[in-house]
Amino acid sequence: MTQYSKEDIFIVTGASSGIGYSVAQKFNELGASVVAIARSVDKLTQMKNSSKYPENIFIESKDLGKNIDELPNFVKSLKEKYGKLKGLIYCAGLDYLKVMQILDVKTSKDVFDINFFAPVFMAKGFADRRNHAPNASIIFIASVAGVYPDKGQTIYGGSKAALIAAMKCISKELATKGVRVNSISPAYVETPMYLNNFENIGTNIDEYPLGIGKPADISNMAAFLASEDARWITGQNYIMDGGIF
Ligand SMILES: NC(=O)c1ccc[n+]([C@@H]2O[C@H](COP(=O)([O-])OP(=O)(O)OC[C@H]3O[C@@H](n4cnc5c(N)ncnc54)[C@H](OP(=O)(O)O)[C@@H]3O)[C@@H](O)[C@H]2O)c1
């Protein structure tokens, strides 16, 4: 696995919990600097303090659903504060598992803000050649719900399908600019998001041939996709589902 130096700077959103927490710690363990973004400073601090090299984790508390049109400037400000960026791994996300009859517009738009518009406008900022290092990489955490949506996933699945489509498009726009763009679409992974919805999900975890996922399964894949070993891979959506689909 690629080893990084602290001059290799990765933005990780959703770093306070679940998959993003694991991604932040994985890149830290590989020697990179991590700009860890979420709203909860307490949880980010806990993640930093339990990482291998806490001095290489930099906490930025931010609500990514507010002032989305300012997110490209936010990325620019991170570049100015920490240096040119090697990667953006967008893990923040909101679920919304409700049947169509009880959907409301406000919540639906909030979900699209975090799951679709924020990653796209973070990527817009990252794509500015003044902000990223050579051979850089963007990874979006999407979901199998964007490919194989189930009942109750009209908005959540729609937001993730939109993100996967955007990933493809952005990968083509950035291919000649030294930025690869991919997404990972997990099925159920044991995180607070999954556990909070356990009763609504109705998925029989015994049906997963390899069991449900662990956050480290996803962070290992993100580490590979960001590495030089993946230099010929862009525009791909990787389904990680323990064999369920
Ligand atoms: N777990 C699964 O089974 C599963 C399956 C498929 C896809 N996914 C996707 O994987 C990603 C991570 O999910 P997870 O299971 O790790 O969820 P999680 O444990 O609930 O973590 C969600 C993260 O998103 C951050 N976040 C939420 N709203 C935010 C906002 N407005 N501004 C900034 N940060 C915000 C949270 O931080 P704060 O609350 O501190 O802001 C938290 O760090 C999501 O995109 C999810 O859709 C998860």
The ligand as an SDF file (V2000), in Angstrom:
LIG
                    3D

 48 52  0  0  0  0  0  0  0  0999 V2000
  -23.3650    2.8770    6.7760 N   0  0  0  0  0  0  0  0  0  0  0  0
  -23.9070    2.3540    5.6840 C   0  0  0  0  0  0  0  0  0  0  0  0
  -24.5350    1.2700    5.7220 O   0  0  0  0  0  0  0  0  0  0  0  0
  -23.7680    3.0640    4.3760 C   0  0  0  0  0  0  0  0  0  0  0  0
  -24.1030    2.3660    3.2020 C   0  0  0  0  0  0  0  0  0  0  0  0
  -23.9780    2.9920    1.9770 C   0  0  0  0  0  0  0  0  0  0  0  0
  -23.5040    4.2880    1.9070 C   0  0  0  0  0  0  0  0  0  0  0  0
  -23.1860    4.9460    3.0420 N   0  0  0  0  0  0  0  0  0  0  0  0
  -22.7080    6.3280    2.9000 C   0  0  0  0  0  0  0  0  0  0  0  0
  -21.4440    6.4400    3.5360 O   0  0  0  0  0  0  0  0  0  0  0  0
  -21.2670    7.7730    4.0140 C   0  0  0  0  0  0  0  0  0  0  0  0
  -20.8810    7.7200    5.4800 C   0  0  0  0  0  0  0  0  0  0  0  0
  -21.9590    7.1080    6.1950 O   0  0  0  0  0  0  0  0  0  0  0  0
  -21.7860    6.5440    7.6740 P   0  0  0  0  0  0  0  0  0  0  0  0
  -22.5330    5.2870    7.7330 O   0  0  0  0  0  0  0  0  0  0  0  0
  -20.3580    6.6140    8.0670 O   0  0  0  0  0  0  0  0  0  0  0  0
  -22.6670    7.6350    8.4560 O   0  0  0  0  0  0  0  0  0  0  0  0
  -22.5000    8.3380    9.8890 P   0  0  0  0  0  0  0  0  0  0  0  0
  -21.7600    7.4530   10.8130 O   0  0  0  0  0  0  0  0  0  0  0  0
  -23.8620    8.8180   10.2330 O   0  0  0  0  0  0  0  0  0  0  0  0
  -21.5750    9.5900    9.5320 O   0  0  0  0  0  0  0  0  0  0  0  0
  -22.0720   10.6510    8.7440 C   0  0  0  0  0  0  0  0  0  0  0  0
  -21.0250   11.7450    8.7250 C   0  0  0  0  0  0  0  0  0  0  0  0
  -21.5210   12.8370    7.9360 O   0  0  0  0  0  0  0  0  0  0  0  0
  -21.3060   14.0430    8.6620 C   0  0  0  0  0  0  0  0  0  0  0  0
  -22.3180   15.0300    8.3090 N   0  0  0  0  0  0  0  0  0  0  0  0
  -23.6660   14.8430    8.2690 C   0  0  0  0  0  0  0  0  0  0  0  0
  -24.2760   16.0050    7.9970 N   0  0  0  0  0  0  0  0  0  0  0  0
  -23.3020   16.9460    7.8600 C   0  0  0  0  0  0  0  0  0  0  0  0
  -23.2920   18.3420    7.5950 C   0  0  0  0  0  0  0  0  0  0  0  0
  -24.4480   19.0420    7.4250 N   0  0  0  0  0  0  0  0  0  0  0  0
  -22.1150   18.9860    7.5210 N   0  0  0  0  0  0  0  0  0  0  0  0
  -20.9630   18.3070    7.7190 C   0  0  0  0  0  0  0  0  0  0  0  0
  -20.8860   16.9990    7.9730 N   0  0  0  0  0  0  0  0  0  0  0  0
  -22.0470   16.3260    8.0520 C   0  0  0  0  0  0  0  0  0  0  0  0
  -21.4210   13.6260   10.1290 C   0  0  0  0  0  0  0  0  0  0  0  0
  -20.7080   14.5330   10.9570 O   0  0  0  0  0  0  0  0  0  0  0  0
  -21.3750   15.5500   12.0330 P   0  0  0  0  0  0  0  0  0  0  0  0
  -22.6710   14.9720   12.4700 O   0  0  0  0  0  0  0  0  0  0  0  0
  -20.3240   15.6700   13.0810 O   0  0  0  0  0  0  0  0  0  0  0  0
  -21.5330   16.8040   11.2310 O   0  0  0  0  0  0  0  0  0  0  0  0
  -20.7130   12.2860   10.1090 C   0  0  0  0  0  0  0  0  0  0  0  0
  -19.3110   12.4600   10.2300 O   0  0  0  0  0  0  0  0  0  0  0  0
  -22.5990    8.4930    3.7590 C   0  0  0  0  0  0  0  0  0  0  0  0
  -22.4930    9.2400    2.5810 O   0  0  0  0  0  0  0  0  0  0  0  0
  -23.5820    7.3660    3.5680 C   0  0  0  0  0  0  0  0  0  0  0  0
  -24.6660    7.7500    2.7550 O   0  0  0  0  0  0  0  0  0  0  0  0
  -23.2920    4.3780    4.2710 C   0  0  0  0  0  0  0  0  0  0  0  0
  1  2  1  0
  2  3  2  0
  2  4  1  0
  4  5  1  0
  4 48  2  0
  5  6  2  0
  6  7  1  0
  7  8  2  0
  8  9  1  0
  8 48  1  0
  9 10  1  0
  9 46  1  0
 10 11  1  0
 11 12  1  0
 11 44  1  0
 12 13  1  0
 13 14  1  0
 14 15  2  0
 14 16  1  0
 14 17  1  0
 17 18  1  0
 18 19  2  0
 18 20  1  0
 18 21  1  0
 21 22  1  0
 22 23  1  0
 23 24  1  0
 23 42  1  0
 24 25  1  0
 25 26  1  0
 25 36  1  0
 26 27  1  0
 26 35  1  0
 27 28  2  0
 28 29  1  0
 29 30  1  0
 29 35  2  0
 30 31  1  0
 30 32  2  0
 32 33  1  0
 33 34  2  0
 34 35  1  0
 36 37  1  0
 36 42  1  0
 37 38  1  0
 38 39  2  0
 38 40  1  0
 38 41  1  0
 42 43  1  0
 44 45  1  0
 44 46  1  0
 46 47  1  0
M  CHG  2   8   1  16  -1
M  END
$$$$
